[in-house]
Amino acid sequence: MLDKRQKLQERRKAQRLAVSRWEPRFIQLASLLPASVWLTSLSMKNGQVVIHGHAQKAADIRLLEQNLRQLPGAVDLEAKGIQGKTNSPLAFTFTFKSTEAGHAE
């Protein structure tokens, strides 16, 4: 029982550490957003970051993609889908992996 509890505590500590390492990058991410782009969700699990959002212009989604490629610790960036309807913002999803050890869940 004690061993199980200790492993859980170590796992939670590793998760907090991974999130704390990424916190400045998430703040940097906010500064990388073009004016017409806004995020609807951002998650990180097992080192996989998923970003959902909307943009007024396709060019701003391309600019965001270029900016994300420069984010330290982000690898294997993929655009998972860009969808748009007439007179509506474009919806997008990006995923990338964290190169940090001790990934958050």
OpenMM code with the backbone's topology and positions (N, CA, C; nanometers):
from openmm import Vec3, app, unit

residues = "MET LEU ASP LYS ARG GLN LYS LEU GLN GLU ARG ARG LYS ALA GLN ARG LEU ALA VAL SER ARG TRP GLU PRO ARG PHE ILE GLN LEU ALA SER LEU LEU PRO ALA SER VAL TRP LEU THR SER LEU SER MET LYS ASN GLY GLN VAL VAL ILE HIS GLY HIS ALA GLN LYS ALA ALA ASP ILE ARG LEU LEU GLU GLN ASN LEU ARG GLN LEU PRO GLY ALA VAL ASP LEU GLU ALA LYS GLY ILE GLN GLY LYS THR ASN SER PRO LEU ALA PHE THR PHE THR PHE LYS SER THR GLU ALA GLY HIS ALA GLU".split()
positions = [
    Vec3(0.0826, -0.1194, 0.0000),
    Vec3(0.0000, 0.0000, 0.0000),
    Vec3(0.0871, 0.1259, 0.0000),
    Vec3(0.1898, 0.1271, 0.0838),
    Vec3(0.2790, 0.2419, 0.0922),
    Vec3(0.3550, 0.2602, -0.0382),
    Vec3(0.3991, 0.1505, -0.0984),
    Vec3(0.4720, 0.1562, -0.2249),
    Vec3(0.3832, 0.2138, -0.3357),
    Vec3(0.2574, 0.1732, -0.3375),
    Vec3(0.1625, 0.2217, -0.4365),
    Vec3(0.1400, 0.3723, -0.4199),
    Vec3(0.1268, 0.4151, -0.2969),
    Vec3(0.1059, 0.5565, -0.2674),
    Vec3(0.2290, 0.6391, -0.3069),
    Vec3(0.3461, 0.5862, -0.2787),
    Vec3(0.4700, 0.6558, -0.3129),
    Vec3(0.4834, 0.6702, -0.4649),
    Vec3(0.4489, 0.5659, -0.5394),
    Vec3(0.4546, 0.5719, -0.6854),
    Vec3(0.3563, 0.6760, -0.7390),
    Vec3(0.2390, 0.6838, -0.6792),
    Vec3(0.1405, 0.7829, -0.7202),
    Vec3(0.1918, 0.9238, -0.6935),
    Vec3(0.2538, 0.9439, -0.5785),
    Vec3(0.3098, 1.0749, -0.5455),
    Vec3(0.4221, 1.1125, -0.6431),
    Vec3(0.5066, 1.0177, -0.6765),
    Vec3(0.6147, 1.0437, -0.7719),
    Vec3(0.5594, 1.0771, -0.9102),
    Vec3(0.4549, 1.0079, -0.9493),
    Vec3(0.3922, 1.0333, -1.0786),
    Vec3(0.3312, 1.1735, -1.0822),
    Vec3(0.2642, 1.2114, -0.9766),
    Vec3(0.2047, 1.3456, -0.9698),
    Vec3(0.3126, 1.4534, -0.9688),
    Vec3(0.4224, 1.4274, -0.9011),
    Vec3(0.5333, 1.5231, -0.8990),
    Vec3(0.5902, 1.5403, -1.0400),
    Vec3(0.6067, 1.4303, -1.1129),
    Vec3(0.6571, 1.4369, -1.2505),
    Vec3(0.5597, 1.5135, -1.3398),
    Vec3(0.4294, 1.4949, -1.3183),
    Vec3(0.3295, 1.5670, -1.3960),
    Vec3(0.3375, 1.7167, -1.3692),
    Vec3(0.3460, 1.7543, -1.2427),
    Vec3(0.3560, 1.8966, -1.2074),
    Vec3(0.4823, 1.9583, -1.2669),
    Vec3(0.5912, 1.8843, -1.2638),
    Vec3(0.7170, 1.9329, -1.3195),
    Vec3(0.7049, 1.9557, -1.4700),
    Vec3(0.6442, 1.8607, -1.5403),
    Vec3(0.6268, 1.8752, -1.6852),
    Vec3(0.5396, 1.9953, -1.7180),
    Vec3(0.4317, 2.0134, -1.6429),
    Vec3(0.3440, 2.1277, -1.6663),
    Vec3(0.4177, 2.2572, -1.6355),
    Vec3(0.4942, 2.2596, -1.5274),
    Vec3(0.5668, 2.3827, -1.4925),
    Vec3(0.6721, 2.4161, -1.5981),
    Vec3(0.7315, 2.3156, -1.6599),
    Vec3(0.8278, 2.3400, -1.7675),
    Vec3(0.7583, 2.3980, -1.8908),
    Vec3(0.6349, 2.3557, -1.9127),
    Vec3(0.5621, 2.4019, -2.0296),
    Vec3(0.4903, 2.5340, -2.0065),
    Vec3(0.4707, 2.5743, -1.8834),
    Vec3(0.3961, 2.6975, -1.8563),
    Vec3(0.4522, 2.8184, -1.9320),
    Vec3(0.5842, 2.8443, -1.9302),
    Vec3(0.6355, 2.9583, -2.0074),
    Vec3(0.6118, 2.9425, -2.1582),
    Vec3(0.6126, 2.8194, -2.2056),
    Vec3(0.5877, 2.7966, -2.3485),
    Vec3(0.4428, 2.8252, -2.3843),
    Vec3(0.3516, 2.7913, -2.2941),
    Vec3(0.2110, 2.8217, -2.3192),
    Vec3(0.1883, 2.9724, -2.3189),
    Vec3(0.2585, 3.0429, -2.2327),
    Vec3(0.2514, 3.1893, -2.2331),
    Vec3(0.3089, 3.2427, -2.3634),
    Vec3(0.4197, 3.1845, -2.4072),
    Vec3(0.4787, 3.2237, -2.5349),
    Vec3(0.3815, 3.1938, -2.6490),
    Vec3(0.3116, 3.0823, -2.6399),
    Vec3(0.2132, 3.0453, -2.7409),
    Vec3(0.1095, 3.1562, -2.7574),
    Vec3(0.0658, 3.2142, -2.6477),
    Vec3(-0.0323, 3.3224, -2.6547),
    Vec3(0.0218, 3.4394, -2.7368),
    Vec3(0.1499, 3.4672, -2.7245),
    Vec3(0.2082, 3.5781, -2.7999),
    Vec3(0.2268, 3.5440, -2.9478),
    Vec3(0.2194, 3.4166, -2.9829),
    Vec3(0.2362, 3.3732, -3.1215),
    Vec3(0.1057, 3.3755, -3.2009),
    Vec3(-0.0047, 3.4006, -3.1324),
    Vec3(-0.1346, 3.3964, -3.1990),
    Vec3(-0.1554, 3.5205, -3.2849),
    Vec3(-0.1807, 3.5027, -3.4138),
    Vec3(-0.2170, 3.6175, -3.4972),
    Vec3(-0.3470, 3.6805, -3.4457),
    Vec3(-0.3714, 3.8039, -3.4840),
    Vec3(-0.4836, 3.8813, -3.4304),
    Vec3(-0.6197, 3.8141, -3.4480),
    Vec3(-0.6429, 3.7470, -3.5606),
    Vec3(-0.7760, 3.6900, -3.5849),
    Vec3(-0.7900, 3.5468, -3.5334),
    Vec3(-0.6931, 3.4993, -3.4566),
    Vec3(-0.6950, 3.3607, -3.4067),
    Vec3(-0.7283, 3.3591, -3.2586),
    Vec3(-0.8168, 3.2672, -3.2181),
    Vec3(-0.8422, 3.2457, -3.0768),
    Vec3(-0.8535, 3.0962, -3.0519),
    Vec3(-0.8090, 3.0563, -2.9339),
    Vec3(-0.8095, 2.9146, -2.8974),
    Vec3(-0.9375, 2.8818, -2.8222),
    Vec3(-0.9906, 2.7632, -2.8494),
    Vec3(-1.1085, 2.7164, -2.7773),
    Vec3(-1.0724, 2.6099, -2.6747),
    Vec3(-0.9609, 2.5399, -2.6970),
    Vec3(-0.9130, 2.4452, -2.5968),
    Vec3(-0.7664, 2.4128, -2.6220),
    Vec3(-0.7011, 2.3770, -2.5139),
    Vec3(-0.5608, 2.3382, -2.5198),
    Vec3(-0.5438, 2.2294, -2.4152),
    Vec3(-0.4892, 2.1156, -2.4554),
    Vec3(-0.4696, 2.0069, -2.3596),
    Vec3(-0.3332, 1.9431, -2.3810),
    Vec3(-0.2860, 1.8788, -2.2754),
    Vec3(-0.1580, 1.8077, -2.2814),
    Vec3(-0.1744, 1.6778, -2.2037),
    Vec3(-0.1521, 1.5671, -2.2719),
    Vec3(-0.1624, 1.4369, -2.2075),
    Vec3(-0.0550, 1.3463, -2.2658),
    Vec3(0.0214, 1.2842, -2.1774),
    Vec3(0.1293, 1.1939, -2.2187),
    Vec3(0.2230, 1.2596, -2.3195),
    Vec3(0.2487, 1.3882, -2.3001),
    Vec3(0.3409, 1.4587, -2.3882),
    Vec3(0.2820, 1.5035, -2.5202),
    Vec3(0.1548, 1.4764, -2.5436),
    Vec3(0.0860, 1.5163, -2.6667),
    Vec3(0.0038, 1.6422, -2.6383),
    Vec3(0.0333, 1.7492, -2.7108),
    Vec3(-0.0395, 1.8747, -2.6957),
    Vec3(-0.1408, 1.8848, -2.8095),
    Vec3(-0.2647, 1.9202, -2.7744),
    Vec3(-0.3712, 1.9368, -2.8731),
    Vec3(-0.4280, 2.0777, -2.8571),
    Vec3(-0.4318, 2.1504, -2.9677),
    Vec3(-0.4821, 2.2867, -2.9689),
    Vec3(-0.5995, 2.2944, -3.0660),
    Vec3(-0.7138, 2.3420, -3.0183),
    Vec3(-0.8305, 2.3675, -3.1028),
    Vec3(-0.8548, 2.5173, -3.1019),
    Vec3(-0.8977, 2.5702, -3.2158),
    Vec3(-0.9269, 2.7119, -3.2195),
    Vec3(-0.9999, 2.7533, -3.3451),
    Vec3(-1.0140, 2.8844, -3.3583),
    Vec3(-1.0823, 2.9438, -3.4731),
    Vec3(-1.0006, 3.0612, -3.5245),
    Vec3(-1.0207, 3.0933, -3.6518),
    Vec3(-0.9543, 3.2085, -3.7130),
    Vec3(-1.0466, 3.2685, -3.8177),
    Vec3(-1.0291, 3.3957, -3.8402),
    Vec3(-1.1076, 3.4637, -3.9435),
    Vec3(-1.0502, 3.4386, -4.0818),
    Vec3(-0.9161, 3.4191, -4.0893),
    Vec3(-0.8505, 3.4065, -4.2199),
    Vec3(-0.7599, 3.2831, -4.2225),
    Vec3(-0.7600, 3.2138, -4.3363),
    Vec3(-0.6732, 3.0965, -4.3541),
    Vec3(-0.5262, 3.1357, -4.3436),
    Vec3(-0.4921, 3.2549, -4.3892),
    Vec3(-0.3520, 3.3002, -4.3825),
    Vec3(-0.3037, 3.3064, -4.2378),
    Vec3(-0.3916, 3.3404, -4.1448),
    Vec3(-0.3528, 3.3458, -4.0040),
    Vec3(-0.3316, 3.2060, -3.9453),
    Vec3(-0.4029, 3.1077, -3.9963),
    Vec3(-0.3793, 2.9693, -3.9527),
    Vec3(-0.2423, 2.9232, -4.0017),
    Vec3(-0.2076, 2.9582, -4.1236),
    Vec3(-0.0748, 2.9228, -4.1757),
    Vec3(0.0354, 2.9924, -4.0956),
    Vec3(0.0123, 3.1190, -4.0592),
    Vec3(0.1092, 3.1915, -3.9777),
    Vec3(0.1222, 3.1269, -3.8395),
    Vec3(0.0103, 3.0883, -3.7811),
    Vec3(0.0151, 3.0194, -3.6518),
    Vec3(0.0953, 2.8906, -3.6632),
    Vec3(0.0745, 2.8144, -3.7691),
    Vec3(0.1496, 2.6900, -3.7887),
    Vec3(0.2998, 2.7179, -3.7942),
    Vec3(0.3389, 2.8212, -3.8682),
    Vec3(0.4809, 2.8580, -3.8750),
    Vec3(0.5331, 2.8952, -3.7359),
    Vec3(0.4550, 2.9699, -3.6613),
    Vec3(0.4960, 3.0114, -3.5270),
    Vec3(0.5075, 2.8916, -3.4323),
    Vec3(0.4138, 2.7984, -3.4422),
    Vec3(0.4184, 2.6794, -3.3566),
    Vec3(0.5425, 2.5959, -3.3845),
    Vec3(0.5867, 2.5926, -3.5069),
    Vec3(0.7063, 2.5158, -3.5431),
    Vec3(0.8316, 2.5724, -3.4753),
    Vec3(0.8251, 2.6956, -3.4309),
    Vec3(0.9389, 2.7588, -3.3637),
    Vec3(0.9297, 2.7492, -3.2115),
    Vec3(0.8230, 2.6923, -3.1598),
    Vec3(0.8044, 2.6801, -3.0162),
    Vec3(0.9019, 2.5774, -2.9594),
    Vec3(0.9886, 2.6167, -2.8657),
    Vec3(1.0862, 2.5225, -2.8094),
    Vec3(1.0177, 2.4008, -2.7468),
    Vec3(1.0713, 2.2837, -2.7734),
    Vec3(1.0194, 2.1607, -2.7142),
    Vec3(0.9041, 2.0983, -2.7894),
    Vec3(0.8586, 2.1623, -2.8980),
    Vec3(0.7470, 2.1092, -2.9764),
    Vec3(0.8007, 2.0397, -3.1004),
    Vec3(0.7632, 1.9135, -3.1186),
    Vec3(0.8054, 1.8368, -3.2364),
    Vec3(0.6851, 1.7659, -3.2976),
    Vec3(0.7002, 1.7253, -3.4211),
    Vec3(0.5963, 1.6499, -3.4931),
    Vec3(0.4638, 1.7262, -3.5001),
    Vec3(0.4716, 1.8540, -3.5329),
    Vec3(0.3512, 1.9357, -3.5451),
    Vec3(0.2680, 1.8890, -3.6637),
    Vec3(0.1372, 1.8736, -3.6406),
    Vec3(0.0454, 1.8331, -3.7466),
    Vec3(-0.0800, 1.9184, -3.7404),
    Vec3(-0.1270, 1.9595, -3.8564),
    Vec3(-0.2585, 2.0225, -3.8674),
    Vec3(-0.3574, 1.9084, -3.8862),
    Vec3(-0.4474, 1.8904, -3.7912),
    Vec3(-0.5392, 1.7766, -3.7948),
    Vec3(-0.6685, 1.8061, -3.8689),
    Vec3(-0.6949, 1.9311, -3.8961),
    Vec3(-0.8167, 1.9614, -3.9702),
    Vec3(-0.8462, 2.1099, -3.9678),
    Vec3(-0.8800, 2.1605, -4.0819),
    Vec3(-0.9235, 2.2988, -4.0932),
    Vec3(-1.0582, 2.2927, -4.1632),
    Vec3(-1.1591, 2.3471, -4.0973),
    Vec3(-1.2939, 2.3421, -4.1521),
    Vec3(-1.3537, 2.4811, -4.1487),
    Vec3(-1.4310, 2.5110, -4.2492),
    Vec3(-1.4967, 2.6404, -4.2524),
    Vec3(-1.6306, 2.6339, -4.3206),
    Vec3(-1.7196, 2.7211, -4.2775),
    Vec3(-1.8510, 2.7360, -4.3396),
    Vec3(-1.8625, 2.8802, -4.3862),
    Vec3(-1.9454, 2.9042, -4.4822),
    Vec3(-1.9654, 3.0390, -4.5327),
    Vec3(-2.0039, 3.1327, -4.4194),
    Vec3(-1.9384, 3.2469, -4.4143),
    Vec3(-1.9643, 3.3511, -4.3140),
    Vec3(-1.9402, 3.3055, -4.1707),
    Vec3(-1.8572, 3.2049, -4.1523),
    Vec3(-1.8224, 3.1571, -4.0194),
    Vec3(-1.6707, 3.1503, -4.0068),
    Vec3(-1.6205, 3.1596, -3.8841),
    Vec3(-1.4753, 3.1446, -3.8655),
    Vec3(-1.4298, 3.0046, -3.9058),
    Vec3(-1.3035, 2.9936, -3.9410),
    Vec3(-1.2426, 2.8641, -3.9725),
    Vec3(-1.2052, 2.7950, -3.8421),
    Vec3(-1.2372, 2.6683, -3.8301),
    Vec3(-1.1990, 2.5893, -3.7129),
    Vec3(-1.0727, 2.5108, -3.7477),
    Vec3(-0.9823, 2.4980, -3.6502),
    Vec3(-0.8583, 2.4248, -3.6755),
    Vec3(-0.8183, 2.3447, -3.5526),
    Vec3(-0.7343, 2.2441, -3.5765),
    Vec3(-0.6743, 2.1636, -3.4709),
    Vec3(-0.5288, 2.1392, -3.5069),
    Vec3(-0.4413, 2.1626, -3.4116),
    Vec3(-0.3002, 2.1288, -3.4252),
    Vec3(-0.2628, 2.0333, -3.3131),
    Vec3(-0.1742, 1.9406, -3.3439),
    Vec3(-0.1176, 1.8538, -3.2408),
    Vec3(0.0337, 1.8564, -3.2545),
    Vec3(0.1004, 1.8402, -3.1414),
    Vec3(0.2452, 1.8227, -3.1438),
    Vec3(0.2875, 1.7503, -3.0184),
    Vec3(0.4083, 1.6979, -3.0218),
    Vec3(0.4637, 1.6248, -2.9081),
    Vec3(0.5623, 1.7124, -2.8339),
    Vec3(0.5692, 1.6878, -2.7045),
    Vec3(0.6664, 1.7569, -2.6193),
    Vec3(0.7929, 1.6736, -2.6114),
    Vec3(0.9072, 1.7403, -2.6185),
    Vec3(1.0337, 1.6693, -2.6053),
    Vec3(1.0769, 1.6573, -2.4598),
    Vec3(0.9984, 1.7146, -2.3694),
    Vec3(1.0324, 1.7120, -2.2263),
    Vec3(1.0149, 1.5717, -2.1675),
    Vec3(1.0988, 1.5384, -2.0733),
    Vec3(1.0832, 1.4124, -2.0001),
    Vec3(0.9783, 1.4331, -1.8915),
    Vec3(0.9181, 1.3259, -1.8464),
    Vec3(0.8181, 1.3345, -1.7404),
    Vec3(0.6915, 1.4029, -1.7866),
    Vec3(0.6348, 1.3571, -1.8962),
    Vec3(0.5210, 1.4225, -1.9578),
    Vec3(0.4025, 1.4291, -1.8633),
    Vec3(0.3242, 1.5352, -1.8824),
    Vec3(0.2012, 1.5540, -1.8043),
    Vec3(0.0922, 1.4655, -1.8604),
    Vec3(-0.0007, 1.4333, -1.7755),
    Vec3(-0.1180, 1.3559, -1.8191),
    Vec3(-0.2434, 1.4315, -1.7865),
] * unit.nanometer
topology = app.Topology()
chain = topology.addChain("A")
for resn in residues:
    res = topology.addResidue(resn, chain)
    for name in ("N", "CA", "C"):
        topology.addAtom(name, app.Element.getBySymbol(name[0]), res)
